[in-house]
């Protein structure tokens, strides 16, 4: 799962990947091409970040946008953009699982498009005090919303088995049990509170050389971040909310940055487009009798070209998938069928 240039699951700050202090929207032209903003339309940007997609949508058409982000810092930083677009932009703090309630409250209960840019944002990763990265030392936090248990809380309180399950299922870390054992051994000596401390423990197990071009701690950090933020359950909830909010003909556009996210999105669209193929064994019988609620727009995911990846190395793992809503009723949400790991804690 990739750190593709840095850490796995890196999203582009609401459509933007950083290189130094510059922000560049990832797959922006493709996002607009698939979303098809139109005058008078209503759109939801479920991952506002630095506002890259939101600004582009508002500039592409005389439309309205509801932008949402769970990070209070992103909301505060977006005030200038809200002022610039007056009554065309509403910015709210919230999670994917709260998307439908927020949309109804703001009058976006029937929309023409929804876009998600999944994973941790570049802005979050580039702030050592947020604790997402092993590139710089900082507190072992990783909370996107700045609320709830931190990564340090998990590392220092979960059992060895619980830690191993998180590393294996959310990080696809083959040495999950060995790393979990090393973490438990280290915390008996001293509470693990810093990113460098955790990265060093992982390196003691795996060595300090890069693995498939990535830092050895990449999978461990990704797994803990996903666990802290409940990311995969949130992705599933967000997709289901978008399905309920989209008008017939409305577009759902999702940019993913690692395999777990992409697998969920791929299965979601495949289920609802009646193209279950190899996924059919995961689906309940009733699902195979439902009317297709989406038409898949691009059969193969859109990926950045060489020019974009050269300009923005963090965009290398990006994949764009899109679906168009039909008139059929929305489906019930089944996270297990979508491949969301169910880890008891």
Secondary structure as the mmCIF struct_conf table of DSSP 4:
data_model
#
loop_
_struct_conf.conf_type_id
_struct_conf.id
_struct_conf.beg_label_comp_id
_struct_conf.beg_label_asym_id
_struct_conf.beg_label_seq_id
_struct_conf.end_label_comp_id
_struct_conf.end_label_asym_id
_struct_conf.end_label_seq_id
TURN_TY1_P TURN_TY1_P1 UNK A 4 UNK A 5
BEND BEND1 UNK A 6 UNK A 6
TURN_TY1_P TURN_TY1_P2 UNK A 8 UNK A 9
STRN STRN1 UNK A 10 UNK A 10
TURN_TY1_P TURN_TY1_P3 UNK A 13 UNK A 15
STRN STRN2 UNK A 16 UNK A 19
TURN_TY1_P TURN_TY1_P4 UNK A 20 UNK A 21
STRN STRN3 UNK A 22 UNK A 25
TURN_TY1_P TURN_TY1_P5 UNK A 26 UNK A 27
HELX_RH_AL_P HELX_RH_AL_P1 UNK A 28 UNK A 35
TURN_TY1_P TURN_TY1_P6 UNK A 39 UNK A 40
STRN STRN4 UNK A 42 UNK A 45
BEND BEND2 UNK A 46 UNK A 46
TURN_TY1_P TURN_TY1_P7 UNK A 49 UNK A 50
BEND BEND3 UNK A 51 UNK A 51
HELX_RH_AL_P HELX_RH_AL_P2 UNK A 52 UNK A 60
BEND BEND4 UNK A 61 UNK A 62
STRN STRN5 UNK A 64 UNK A 69
BEND BEND5 UNK A 70 UNK A 70
HELX_RH_AL_P HELX_RH_AL_P3 UNK A 72 UNK A 77
TURN_TY1_P TURN_TY1_P8 UNK A 78 UNK A 78
HELX_RH_AL_P HELX_RH_AL_P4 UNK A 79 UNK A 85
HELX_RH_3T_P HELX_RH_3T_P1 UNK A 86 UNK A 88
STRN STRN6 UNK A 89 UNK A 93
HELX_RH_3T_P HELX_RH_3T_P2 UNK A 96 UNK A 98
HELX_RH_AL_P HELX_RH_AL_P5 UNK A 99 UNK A 105
TURN_TY1_P TURN_TY1_P9 UNK A 106 UNK A 107
BEND BEND6 UNK A 109 UNK A 110
STRN STRN7 UNK A 111 UNK A 117
BEND BEND7 UNK A 119 UNK A 119
STRN STRN8 UNK A 120 UNK A 120
HELX_RH_AL_P HELX_RH_AL_P6 UNK A 122 UNK A 125
TURN_TY1_P TURN_TY1_P10 UNK A 126 UNK A 126
HELX_RH_3T_P HELX_RH_3T_P3 UNK A 128 UNK A 130
BEND BEND8 UNK A 134 UNK A 136
STRN STRN9 UNK A 139 UNK A 139
BEND BEND9 UNK A 140 UNK A 140
BEND BEND10 UNK A 144 UNK A 146
BEND BEND11 UNK A 148 UNK A 148
HELX_RH_AL_P HELX_RH_AL_P7 UNK A 151 UNK A 157
BEND BEND12 UNK A 158 UNK A 158
HELX_RH_AL_P HELX_RH_AL_P8 UNK A 160 UNK A 171
TURN_TY1_P TURN_TY1_P11 UNK A 174 UNK A 175
HELX_RH_AL_P HELX_RH_AL_P9 UNK A 176 UNK A 189
BEND BEND13 UNK A 190 UNK A 190
STRN STRN10 UNK A 194 UNK A 194
HELX_RH_AL_P HELX_RH_AL_P10 UNK A 195 UNK A 206
BEND BEND14 UNK A 208 UNK A 209
STRN STRN11 UNK A 211 UNK A 211
TURN_TY1_P TURN_TY1_P12 UNK A 212 UNK A 213
STRN STRN12 UNK A 214 UNK A 214
TURN_TY1_P TURN_TY1_P13 UNK A 216 UNK A 217
HELX_RH_AL_P HELX_RH_AL_P11 UNK A 218 UNK A 229
TURN_TY1_P TURN_TY1_P14 UNK A 230 UNK A 230
HELX_RH_AL_P HELX_RH_AL_P12 UNK A 231 UNK A 245
STRN STRN13 UNK A 246 UNK A 256
BEND BEND15 UNK A 258 UNK A 258
HELX_RH_AL_P HELX_RH_AL_P13 UNK A 259 UNK A 272
TURN_TY1_P TURN_TY1_P15 UNK A 273 UNK A 274
HELX_RH_3T_P HELX_RH_3T_P4 UNK A 277 UNK A 282
BEND BEND16 UNK A 283 UNK A 283
HELX_RH_3T_P HELX_RH_3T_P5 UNK A 285 UNK A 289
BEND BEND17 UNK A 290 UNK A 290
HELX_LH_PP_P HELX_LH_PP_P1 UNK A 291 UNK A 292
STRN STRN14 UNK A 294 UNK A 296
BEND BEND18 UNK A 297 UNK A 297
BEND BEND19 UNK A 299 UNK A 300
STRN STRN15 UNK A 302 UNK A 302
HELX_RH_AL_P HELX_RH_AL_P14 UNK A 306 UNK A 311
HELX_RH_3T_P HELX_RH_3T_P6 UNK A 313 UNK A 315
TURN_TY1_P TURN_TY1_P16 UNK A 316 UNK A 317
STRN STRN16 UNK A 319 UNK A 325
BEND BEND20 UNK A 327 UNK A 328
HELX_LH_PP_P HELX_LH_PP_P2 UNK A 329 UNK A 333
TURN_TY1_P TURN_TY1_P17 UNK A 335 UNK A 339
#
